[in-house]
Amino acid sequence: MSITPQELELLMQEVELEDPIDFADLPFDEHELRGLIANHLCEMSDAMENFSEEDKHLSLLAVAAKLVLENLVLNVQLLRRHGLPLNEGTQALLNRLRKRG
């Protein structure tokens, strides 16, 4: 792979400057969590070494889509648990999904 887990961790931190992650009161060290994820993603990337460029792209797109969906679901669950309203964008997205169903 062309990036090390340590380099990926630094990139993750740079992205977080624009869109911080609320680790709240998790009983885990933020740096250790980033390291764990960076290692896992580098291992995934290495496992795709023999994939075609298109298959790599599709695989990474599928992983990203799954993570965005999971993040959306967790955020909606948290807001509902605390009786807070959804933000405008999330509400609009859910309304569009309801209309399809």
Buried (B, 14 or more C-beta within 10 A) or exposed (E): BEEEBEEBBBEBEEEEEEEEEEEEEEEEEEEEBBBBBBBEBBEEBEEEEEBEEEEBEEBBEEEEEEEEEEEEEEEBEEBEEEEEEBEEEBEEBEEEEEEEE
